Amino acid sequence: MRSKPKIILTNDDGIFSPGLRVLYEAVKDLGEIYIVAPSEPKSAVGLGITLHKPIRVNEVTLWGKTRGFAINGTPSDSIHVAREVVVKDSIDLVLSGVNIGDNTSMQTILSSGTLGAASEASLMGIKSIAFSANVQSGEEFYKEEYSSIIKKTIRVIVSYVLEQGFPKGVDVISVNFPDEIKSGAYVVPAARLRWWEKLEERKDPRGVPYYWLYGEPTEPEPDTDVYVVHVLKGIALTPLVLDMSASSGKAYSQLNTIAKIVQKALEESTI
Amino acid sequence: MRSKPKIILTNDDGIFSPGLRVLYEAVKDLGEIYIVAPSEPKSAVGLGITLHKPIRVNEVTLWGKTRGFAINGTPSDSIHVAREVVVKDSIDLVLSGVNIGDNTSMQTILSSGTLGAASEASLMGIKSIAFSANVQSGEEFYKEEYSSIIKKTIRVIVSYVLEQGFPKGVDVISVNFPDEIKSGAYVVPAARLRWWEKLEERKDPRGVPYYWLYGEPTEPEPDTDVYVVHVLKGIALTPLVLDMSASSGKAYSQLNTIAKIVQKALEESTI
């Protein structure tokens, strides 16, 4: 790692989120820091990128004195703007967050913009760490005691990675903080499901039904990120690999049977 | 499997997409078919769901005679509307597509609405298959020769799964068709990256820069979905597991070292 590593900070709550400020304050002297983030909240956009309209990049002053680049795009767009417009040089690390709301479970990871930006960075060859906290609003980050623990944790993790290198075989580290830290730090895989989605039917004034979608939390499985953050109230460190292809031989042998039948059907057709 | 399995069809190009019609025609007599899909195209939304506005469900007549349910939401919303409003009973299988455009590579899978709906279904306990085709527009599905191969392939795969059961340990099967079928069917993992994203700078009439994001295709890696669809022009069958947690012991041991340092830092703080 270079003596002055180039580090991108981004998020999905928008460049003015207090969560981004916590992240900045935690790492500001650990390298050359560039802040590139959506100008407005862009939650739950996953890895979405902006293809059908032009992207604008506006320099803004954050917290009275820090330079940032606000874009009218998604968290993943921020990574590309950082690479091609702002830094124009190789980037050593991307840090995303601190998200308002935890991003525990595969269900949440797959739809999160915080993880989306981190994943897009990793796919483009830049290792990344996503930070999320189980808070209801950004106000929580103004509580000095809470944010100082978060900052200290972020600083320790980022310093380690810059000095010792990113863990081998890992694409993204996802770090989730509980609403109140009552326990230690645990390395755990992501749970599968966090929310059991339901629909509530209502009637509009004309008597026509409409529906509200809402999620009921599922029972946390032990030894998962959901369990650590919501039951143990500890800090969950989850190493992610951007690969969902099945690896079991059994899956492949069953699929191969299907492929053979498809093959035979194609050969039997006149085409 | 029940004699009349309940099957949901959905997509991300909108309920009036000819790709959905191809899917319907391929499987219409294989079970009790329910069509629930966004009323408008919702590409690249991943697993996004609609939380901040109510969802409307409108019954529509498709292709002159088939009942469908159009919703003002995302592909993932369709799964929940199907479960809770339309079917109100257990669902045996979700089929998503046929998408206009292939969904090869993890980069594309992670942002695709077609795969998003399939993944959300699987997370809610309903196995699913996503179908996508490397076509530029829905017009291609009107070419009889092309769509008959796609329909035959879909029918063979869905029939197999209904009769023999879903492949063990697999959450979602992703099937990608080439633009022209010149080769057979292959079982392959997803490539990692499909598009190297770039930004093109332009100046508006006032001389202020703006940027267009565009992707340049990366070199296809052999033995991946991208290679099969774009180089061999074959049909790619990719078994997916909704799990991105690292499984290597090395990843965990390095993360455990970080967790210990975090732990120590927390204990040393006055809190």
Interface residues (C-beta under 8 A of the other chain):
Chain A: A44 V45 G46 L47 G48 I49 T50 L51 P54 I55 R56 V57 G73 S76 D77 H80 V81 E84 V85 M106 Q107 I109 L110 S111 G116 S119 E120 L123 M124 E145 S148 I149 K152 T153 V156 I157 Y160 V161 Q164 P167 K168 G169 V170 I173 I181 G184 A185 Y186 V187 P189 A190 R192 L193 W196 E197 K198 L199 E201 R202 P209 Y210 Y211 W212 L213 Y214 I235 L237 T238 P239 L240 V241 L242 D243 M244 S245 A246 S247 S248 K250 A251 Y252 Q254 L255 N256 T257 I258 A259 K260 I261 V262 Q263 A265 L266 S269 I271
Chain B: A44 V45 G46 L47 G48 I49 T50 L51 P54 I55 R56 V57 G73 S76 D77 H80 V81 E84 V85 M106 Q107 I109 L110 S111 G116 S119 E120 L123 M124 E145 S148 I149 K152 T153 V156 I157 Y160 V161 Q164 P167 K168 G169 V170 I173 I181 G184 A185 Y186 V187 P189 A190 R192 L193 W196 E197 K198 L199 E201 R202 P209 Y210 Y211 W212 L213 Y214 I235 L237 T238 P239 L240 V241 L242 D243 M244 S245 A246 S247 S248 K250 A251 Y252 Q254 L255 N256 T257 I258 A259 K260 I261 V262 Q263 A265 L266 S269 I271
